[in-house]
Amino acid sequence: MMSRFKAIAFDLDGTLVDSVPDIHAGVNDMLLELQQPIVSQELMRSWVGNGVQKLVERALINTNGTQPTVEELSSTHERFMHHYGLHLNKHSDLYEHVKSTLASMKKQGYRLAIVTNKPYRFVPDMLEAYGIDVYFELVLGGDSLEKCKPDPLPLNHIISEWNLEKTQLLMVGDSKNDIFAAKSAGVASIGLTYGYNYGEDIGLCGPDAVFDQFRDILTWVNAQS
């Protein structure tokens, strides 16, 4: 029996790649340049998921205790992008079973896409570094379109580009932004428990399924008719 899904969109950070070690190194180098105390990886994990600008804003609020000005945020954002670029793909790794599961999905004929809030400039290099670029037909960064998750625009873009029905697309992610984007677009979603969701239970967002292991996604997808 064929699955009702024809395409699967994946978040990147916290879903396919545990990228916090690279981001953490970039944030701490940024803070050192600002002559501010560095932060723990555990604390910084709670800042990831809403894109780079929000990450930098949270770092500055943690440091200064006040909301940064637009000028402060802009200049610090540029410094983070510089430092993060120097650490890209040096400390992070794929989560367990990601590569083999993506390979199986591709072999079975599912069309795969990336929908991340990470700036696009970093995404192709990441996918290539971890050997998973060959699986994705479409890659959308946080700045690829006018809006990013939790807005439904990226998922609606895939539906339009690939001429899909809403019932044929699945969103897989680790954050409430992924689930809310899917709900707004009217597509199904899977929440993964191991990523970055601000310490909140991903199941509370109401995805169609929740898994602890990436490989369990394919079994579920194949069973949907």
Phi and psi in degrees as GROMACS dihedral restraints (atoms count N, CA, C in turn):
[ dihedral_restraints ]
;  ai    aj    ak    al  type     phi  dphi    fc
    3     4     5     6     1   -78.4    20    10
    4     5     6     7     1   141.9    20    10
    6     7     8     9     1   -68.9    20    10
    7     8     9    10     1   151.0    20    10
    9    10    11    12     1   -73.4    20    10
   10    11    12    13     1   -16.3    20    10
   12    13    14    15     1   -85.0    20    10
   13    14    15    16     1   138.2    20    10
   15    16    17    18     1  -112.6    20    10
   16    17    18    19     1   -21.0    20    10
   18    19    20    21     1  -142.3    20    10
   19    20    21    22     1   148.2    20    10
   21    22    23    24     1  -132.2    20    10
   22    23    24    25     1   127.0    20    10
   24    25    26    27     1  -103.8    20    10
   25    26    27    28     1   135.8    20    10
   27    28    29    30     1  -120.1    20    10
   28    29    30    31     1   137.4    20    10
   30    31    32    33     1   -68.6    20    10
   31    32    33    34     1   167.8    20    10
   33    34    35    36     1  -109.8    20    10
   34    35    36    37     1   -68.3    20    10
   36    37    38    39     1   -70.0    20    10
   37    38    39    40     1   125.3    20    10
   39    40    41    42     1    84.2    20    10
   40    41    42    43     1    -4.8    20    10
   42    43    44    45     1  -116.9    20    10
   43    44    45    46     1   -54.8    20    10
   45    46    47    48     1   -99.6    20    10
   46    47    48    49     1   -40.3    20    10
   48    49    50    51     1  -124.1    20    10
   49    50    51    52     1   132.8    20    10
   51    52    53    54     1   -83.2    20    10
   52    53    54    55     1    85.1    20    10
   54    55    56    57     1   -91.9    20    10
   55    56    57    58     1     0.1    20    10
   57    58    59    60     1   -57.6    20    10
   58    59    60    61     1   -38.9    20    10
   60    61    62    63     1   -56.7    20    10
   61    62    63    64     1   -40.9    20    10
   63    64    65    66     1   -66.9    20    10
   64    65    66    67     1   -45.5    20    10
   66    67    68    69     1   -63.9    20    10
   67    68    69    70     1   -41.4    20    10
   69    70    71    72     1   -60.0    20    10
   70    71    72    73     1   -43.8    20    10
   72    73    74    75     1   -63.1    20    10
   73    74    75    76     1   -40.2    20    10
   75    76    77    78     1   -66.4    20    10
   76    77    78    79     1   -42.3    20    10
   78    79    80    81     1   -62.9    20    10
   79    80    81    82     1   -45.0    20    10
   81    82    83    84     1   -66.9    20    10
   82    83    84    85     1   -37.1    20    10
   84    85    86    87     1   -65.4    20    10
   85    86    87    88     1   -37.1    20    10
   87    88    89    90     1   -62.2    20    10
   88    89    90    91     1   -45.3    20    10
   90    91    92    93     1   -65.7    20    10
   91    92    93    94     1   -39.2    20    10
   93    94    95    96     1   -62.9    20    10
   94    95    96    97     1   -39.5    20    10
   96    97    98    99     1   -62.7    20    10
   97    98    99   100     1   -33.7    20    10
   99   100   101   102     1   -83.3    20    10
  100   101   102   103     1     2.4    20    10
  102   103   104   105     1    59.1    20    10
  103   104   105   106     1    43.2    20    10
  105   106   107   108     1  -118.2    20    10
  106   107   108   109     1   156.5    20    10
  108   109   110   111     1   -63.3    20    10
  109   110   111   112     1   143.3    20    10
  111   112   113   114     1   -74.8    20    10
  112   113   114   115     1   166.3    20    10
  114   115   116   117     1  -121.9    20    10
  115   116   117   118     1   160.5    20    10
  117   118   119   120     1   -75.8    20    10
  118   119   120   121     1   155.5    20    10
  120   121   122   123     1   -64.8    20    10
  121   122   123   124     1   -35.2    20    10
  123   124   125   126     1   -60.9    20    10
  124   125   126   127     1   -45.3    20    10
  126   127   128   129     1   -65.2    20    10
  127   128   129   130     1   -43.8    20    10
  129   130   131   132     1   -66.6    20    10
  130   131   132   133     1   -27.5    20    10
  132   133   134   135     1   -58.4    20    10
  133   134   135   136     1   -30.9    20    10
  135   136   137   138     1   -76.2    20    10
  136   137   138   139     1    -6.9    20    10
  138   139   140   141     1   -96.7    20    10
  139   140   141   142     1    -9.5    20    10
  141   142   143   144     1   -89.0    20    10
  142   143   144   145     1   143.8    20    10
  144   145   146   147     1   132.7    20    10
  145   146   147   148     1   -18.0    20    10
  147   148   149   150     1  -111.5    20    10
  148   149   150   151     1    17.3    20    10
  150   151   152   153     1    95.6    20    10
  151   152   153   154     1   167.6    20    10
  153   154   155   156     1   -66.7    20    10
  154   155   156   157     1   -40.7    20    10
  156   157   158   159     1   -60.2    20    10
  157   158   159   160     1   -42.3    20    10
  159   160   161   162     1   -69.4    20    10
  160   161   162   163     1   -36.5    20    10
  162   163   164   165     1   -59.7    20    10
  163   164   165   166     1   -48.7    20    10
  165   166   167   168     1   -64.6    20    10
  166   167   168   169     1   -40.4    20    10
  168   169   170   171     1   -60.2    20    10
  169   170   171   172     1   -44.5    20    10
  171   172   173   174     1   -64.7    20    10
  172   173   174   175     1   -37.2    20    10
  174   175   176   177     1   -63.9    20    10
  175   176   177   178     1   -41.7    20    10
  177   178   179   180     1   -69.7    20    10
  178   179   180   181     1   -39.3    20    10
  180   181   182   183     1   -63.8    20    10
  181   182   183   184     1   -41.1    20    10
  183   184   185   186     1   -62.2    20    10
  184   185   186   187     1   -37.2    20    10
  186   187   188   189     1   -76.1    20    10
  187   188   189   190     1   -46.4    20    10
  189   190   191   192     1  -100.8    20    10
  190   191   192   193     1   -18.4    20    10
  192   193   194   195     1    77.6    20    10
  193   194   195   196     1     5.5    20    10
  195   196   197   198     1  -136.5    20    10
  196   197   198   199     1   161.1    20    10
  198   199   200   201     1   -69.6    20    10
  199   200   201   202     1   127.4    20    10
  201   202   203   204     1   -70.0    20    10
  202   203   204   205     1   154.1    20    10
  204   205   206   207     1   -73.9    20    10
  205   206   207   208     1   166.4    20    10
  207   208   209   210     1   -59.8    20    10
  208   209   210   211     1   -40.0    20    10
  210   211   212   213     1   -66.3    20    10
  211   212   213   214     1   -43.7    20    10
  213   214   215   216     1   -62.0    20    10
  214   215   216   217     1   -43.4    20    10
  216   217   218   219     1   -64.9    20    10
  217   218   219   220     1   -41.9    20    10
  219   220   221   222     1   -64.7    20    10
  220   221   222   223     1   -47.8    20    10
  222   223   224   225     1   -68.4    20    10
  223   224   225   226     1   -38.3    20    10
  225   226   227   228     1   -71.1    20    10
  226   227   228   229     1   -36.0    20    10
  228   229   230   231     1   -57.0    20    10
  229   230   231   232     1   -44.5    20    10
  231   232   233   234     1   -64.2    20    10
  232   233   234   235     1   -38.0    20    10
  234   235   236   237     1   -68.3    20    10
  235   236   237   238     1   -38.7    20    10
  237   238   239   240     1   -63.5    20    10
  238   239   240   241     1   -45.5    20    10
  240   241   242   243     1   -57.2    20    10
  241   242   243   244     1   -39.5    20    10
  243   244   245   246     1   -63.1    20    10
  244   245   246   247     1   -52.4    20    10
  246   247   248   249     1   -67.3    20    10
  247   248   249   250     1   -40.1    20    10
  249   250   251   252     1   -62.8    20    10
  250   251   252   253     1   -39.8    20    10
  252   253   254   255     1   -58.8    20    10
  253   254   255   256     1   -33.8    20    10
  255   256   257   258     1   -70.5    20    10
  256   257   258   259     1   -26.3    20    10
  258   259   260   261     1  -101.0    20    10
  259   260   261   262     1    -3.9    20    10
  261   262   263   264     1   -54.6    20    10
  262   263   264   265     1   127.3    20    10
  264   265   266   267     1    67.2    20    10
  265   266   267   268     1    16.6    20    10
  267   268   269   270     1   -97.6    20    10
  268   269   270   271     1   -26.2    20    10
  270   271   272   273     1  -123.5    20    10
  271   272   273   274     1    -7.9    20    10
  273   274   275   276     1  -102.6    20    10
  274   275   276   277     1   174.4    20    10
  276   277   278   279     1  -157.8    20    10
  277   278   279   280     1   163.1    20    10
  279   280   281   282     1   -67.0    20    10
  280   281   282   283     1   148.3    20    10
  282   283   284   285     1   -71.9    20    10
  283   284   285   286     1   162.1    20    10
  285   286   287   288     1   -61.1    20    10
  286   287   288   289     1   137.8    20    10
  288   289   290   291     1    72.4    20    10
  289   290   291   292     1     3.3    20    10
  291   292   293   294     1   -64.9    20    10
  292   293   294   295     1   -52.5    20    10
  294   295   296   297     1   -63.5    20    10
  295   296   297   298     1   -45.1    20    10
  297   298   299   300     1   -66.9    20    10
  298   299   300   301     1   -36.4    20    10
  300   301   302   303     1   -70.4    20    10
  301   302   303   304     1   -42.1    20    10
  303   304   305   306     1   -60.8    20    10
  304   305   306   307     1   -40.6    20    10
  306   307   308   309     1   -61.5    20    10
  307   308   309   310     1   -41.8    20    10
  309   310   311   312     1   -66.5    20    10
  310   311   312   313     1   -41.6    20    10
  312   313   314   315     1   -61.2    20    10
  313   314   315   316     1   -45.4    20    10
  315   316   317   318     1   -63.1    20    10
  316   317   318   319     1   -42.7    20    10
  318   319   320   321     1   -63.2    20    10
  319   320   321   322     1   -33.9    20    10
  321   322   323   324     1   -81.0    20    10
  322   323   324   325     1    -4.2    20    10
  324   325   326   327     1   101.0    20    10
  325   326   327   328     1     5.8    20    10
  327   328   329   330     1   -73.8    20    10
  328   329   330   331     1   139.8    20    10
  330   331   332   333     1   -88.1    20    10
  331   332   333   334     1   130.8    20    10
  333   334   335   336     1  -117.1    20    10
  334   335   336   337     1   141.2    20    10
  336   337   338   339     1  -136.4    20    10
  337   338   339   340     1   156.1    20    10
  339   340   341   342     1  -106.4    20    10
  340   341   342   343     1   130.4    20    10
  342   343   344   345     1  -129.9    20    10
  343   344   345   346     1    98.1    20    10
  345   346   347   348     1  -123.7    20    10
  346   347   348   349     1   155.8    20    10
  348   349   350   351     1   -90.4    20    10
  349   350   351   352     1    -0.2    20    10
  351   352   353   354     1   -68.9    20    10
  352   353   354   355     1   141.1    20    10
  354   355   356   357     1   -52.9    20    10
  355   356   357   358     1   136.1    20    10
  357   358   359   360     1   -57.6    20    10
  358   359   360   361     1   -32.7    20    10
  360   361   362   363     1   -55.9    20    10
  361   362   363   364     1   -25.8    20    10
  363   364   365   366     1   -92.6    20    10
  364   365   366   367     1   -19.7    20    10
  366   367   368   369     1   -71.3    20    10
  367   368   369   370     1   -50.3    20    10
  369   370   371   372     1   -57.1    20    10
  370   371   372   373     1   -40.5    20    10
  372   373   374   375     1   -64.1    20    10
  373   374   375   376     1   -39.0    20    10
  375   376   377   378     1   -62.4    20    10
  376   377   378   379     1   -49.1    20    10
  378   379   380   381     1   -60.5    20    10
  379   380   381   382     1   -40.6    20    10
  381   382   383   384     1   -69.3    20    10
  382   383   384   385     1   -40.7    20    10
  384   385   386   387     1   -60.8    20    10
  385   386   387   388     1   -34.5    20    10
  387   388   389   390     1   -97.1    20    10
  388   389   390   391     1     6.8    20    10
  390   391   392   393     1    70.6    20    10
  391   392   393   394     1    27.7    20    10
  393   394   395   396     1  -119.4    20    10
  394   395   396   397     1     5.1    20    10
  396   397   398   399     1   -62.3    20    10
  397   398   399   400     1   -29.8    20    10
  399   400   401   402     1   -68.3    20    10
  400   401   402   403     1   -14.6    20    10
  402   403   404   405     1   -89.3    20    10
  403   404   405   406     1   -13.7    20    10
  405   406   407   408     1  -110.5    20    10
  406   407   408   409     1   126.3    20    10
  408   409   410   411     1   -83.2    20    10
  409   410   411   412     1   -28.4    20    10
  411   412   413   414     1  -138.1    20    10
  412   413   414   415     1   133.1    20    10
  414   415   416   417     1  -128.9    20    10
  415   416   417   418     1   119.4    20    10
  417   418   419   420     1  -117.4    20    10
  418   419   420   421     1   123.4    20    10
  420   421   422   423     1   -92.7    20    10
  421   422   423   424     1   177.6    20    10
  423   424   425   426     1   -66.5    20    10
  424   425   426   427     1   -19.8    20    10
  426   427   428   429     1  -112.5    20    10
  427   428   429   430     1    14.3    20    10
  429   430   431   432     1   -74.5    20    10
  430   431   432   433     1   -31.0    20    10
  432   433   434   435     1  -124.1    20    10
  433   434   435   436     1   178.9    20    10
  435   436   437   438     1   -67.4    20    10
  436   437   438   439     1   -28.5    20    10
  438   439   440   441     1  -135.4    20    10
  439   440   441   442     1   156.8    20    10
  441   442   443   444     1  -125.4    20    10
  442   443   444   445     1   176.4    20    10
  444   445   446   447     1   -56.2    20    10
  445   446   447   448     1   141.2    20    10
  447   448   449   450     1   -84.9    20    10
  448   449   450   451     1     7.1    20    10
  450   451   452   453     1   -64.3    20    10
  451   452   453   454     1   143.7    20    10
  453   454   455   456     1   -76.9    20    10
  454   455   456   457     1    -5.3    20    10
  456   457   458   459     1   -51.9    20    10
  457   458   459   460     1   -46.8    20    10
  459   460   461   462     1   -60.2    20    10
  460   461   462   463     1   -40.2    20    10
  462   463   464   465     1   -72.0    20    10
  463   464   465   466     1   -38.3    20    10
  465   466   467   468     1   -64.4    20    10
  466   467   468   469     1   -33.1    20    10
  468   469   470   471     1   -62.9    20    10
  469   470   471   472     1   -43.4    20    10
  471   472   473   474     1   -63.4    20    10
  472   473   474   475     1   -45.0    20    10
  474   475   476   477     1   -57.0    20    10
  475   476   477   478     1   -42.4    20    10
  477   478   479   480     1   -70.9    20    10
  478   479   480   481     1   -46.7    20    10
  480   481   482   483     1   -62.6    20    10
  481   482   483   484     1   -38.6    20    10
  483   484   485   486     1  -100.2    20    10
  484   485   486   487     1     5.1    20    10
  486   487   488   489     1    54.9    20    10
  487   488   489   490     1    52.7    20    10
  489   490   491   492     1  -102.8    20    10
  490   491   492   493     1   156.7    20    10
  492   493   494   495     1   -82.6    20    10
  493   494   495   496     1   154.1    20    10
  495   496   497   498     1   -58.2    20    10
  496   497   498   499     1   -34.0    20    10
  498   499   500   501     1   -69.5    20    10
  499   500   501   502     1   -11.7    20    10
  501   502   503   504     1   -95.6    20    10
  502   503   504   505     1    -3.6    20    10
  504   505   506   507     1  -112.7    20    10
  505   506   507   508     1   139.0    20    10
  507   508   509   510     1  -123.0    20    10
  508   509   510   511     1   136.8    20    10
  510   511   512   513     1  -106.9    20    10
  511   512   513   514     1   130.8    20    10
  513   514   515   516     1  -119.5    20    10
  514   515   516   517     1   124.7    20    10
  516   517   518   519     1  -159.5    20    10
  517   518   519   520     1   176.2    20    10
  519   520   521   522     1  -111.2    20    10
  520   521   522   523     1    -3.0    20    10
  522   523   524   525     1  -123.0    20    10
  523   524   525   526     1   155.0    20    10
  525   526   527   528     1   -60.2    20    10
  526   527   528   529     1   -26.4    20    10
  528   529   530   531     1   -62.5    20    10
  529   530   531   532     1   -36.0    20    10
  531   532   533   534     1   -67.7    20    10
  532   533   534   535     1   -43.5    20    10
  534   535   536   537     1   -70.4    20    10
  535   536   537   538     1   -41.8    20    10
  537   538   539   540     1   -66.2    20    10
  538   539   540   541     1   -37.7    20    10
  540   541   542   543     1   -61.9    20    10
  541   542   543   544     1   -43.6    20    10
  543   544   545   546     1   -63.0    20    10
  544   545   546   547     1   -45.1    20    10
  546   547   548   549     1   -62.2    20    10
  547   548   549   550     1   -42.3    20    10
  549   550   551   552     1   -65.3    20    10
  550   551   552   553     1   -32.0    20    10
  552   553   554   555     1   -84.9    20    10
  553   554   555   556     1   -10.2    20    10
  555   556   557   558     1    77.7    20    10
  556   557   558   559     1    28.2    20    10
  558   559   560   561     1  -116.1    20    10
  559   560   561   562     1   162.8    20    10
  561   562   563   564     1   -73.7    20    10
  562   563   564   565     1   159.3    20    10
  564   565   566   567     1  -145.4    20    10
  565   566   567   568     1   152.8    20    10
  567   568   569   570     1  -122.6    20    10
  568   569   570   571     1   133.4    20    10
  570   571   572   573     1  -104.3    20    10
  571   572   573   574     1   134.7    20    10
  573   574   575   576     1  -105.8    20    10
  574   575   576   577     1   136.9    20    10
  576   577   578   579     1   -84.9    20    10
  577   578   579   580     1   -15.1    20    10
  579   580   581   582     1   -91.5    20    10
  580   581   582   583     1    -3.3    20    10
  582   583   584   585     1   -91.8    20    10
  583   584   585   586     1  -139.9    20    10
  585   586   587   588     1  -116.1    20    10
  586   587   588   589     1    99.4    20    10
  588   589   590   591     1  -130.5    20    10
  589   590   591   592     1    38.7    20    10
  591   592   593   594     1    58.2    20    10
  592   593   594   595     1    28.5    20    10
  594   595   596   597     1    76.6    20    10
  595   596   597   598     1     7.4    20    10
  597   598   599   600     1   -96.4    20    10
  598   599   600   601     1   151.0    20    10
  600   601   602   603     1   -71.1    20    10
  601   602   603   604     1   117.5    20    10
  603   604   605   606     1   -61.1    20    10
  604   605   606   607     1   -26.4    20    10
  606   607   608   609     1   -65.6    20    10
  607   608   609   610     1   -22.7    20    10
  609   610   611   612     1   -69.1    20    10
  610   611   612   613     1   -17.6    20    10
  612   613   614   615     1   -80.2    20    10
  613   614   615   616     1   -12.9    20    10
  615   616   617   618     1    82.6    20    10
  616   617   618   619     1    38.4    20    10
  618   619   620   621     1   -67.4    20    10
  619   620   621   622     1   165.1    20    10
  621   622   623   624     1   -70.2    20    10
  622   623   624   625     1   -25.1    20    10
  624   625   626   627     1  -154.8    20    10
  625   626   627   628     1   155.5    20    10
  627   628   629   630     1  -130.5    20    10
  628   629   630   631     1   133.0    20    10
  630   631   632   633     1  -134.0    20    10
  631   632   633   634     1   149.1    20    10
  633   634   635   636     1   -90.7    20    10
  634   635   636   637     1   -22.4    20    10
  636   637   638   639     1  -120.7    20    10
  637   638   639   640     1   135.3    20    10
  639   640   641   642     1   -61.6    20    10
  640   641   642   643     1   -37.2    20    10
  642   643   644   645     1   -65.5    20    10
  643   644   645   646     1   -21.2    20    10
  645   646   647   648     1   -70.4    20    10
  646   647   648   649     1   -16.3    20    10
  648   649   650   651     1   -60.6    20    10
  649   650   651   652     1   -45.9    20    10
  651   652   653   654     1   -63.8    20    10
  652   653   654   655     1   -40.4    20    10
  654   655   656   657     1   -59.9    20    10
  655   656   657   658     1   -43.3    20    10
  657   658   659   660     1   -66.4    20    10
  658   659   660   661     1   -46.0    20    10
  660   661   662   663     1   -60.1    20    10
  661   662   663   664     1   -44.1    20    10
  663   664   665   666     1   -66.2    20    10
  664   665   666   667     1   -20.8    20    10
  666   667   668   669     1   -89.4    20    10
  667   668   669   670     1    -5.8    20    10
  669   670   671   672     1   -88.7    20    10
  670   671   672   673     1   122.7    20    10
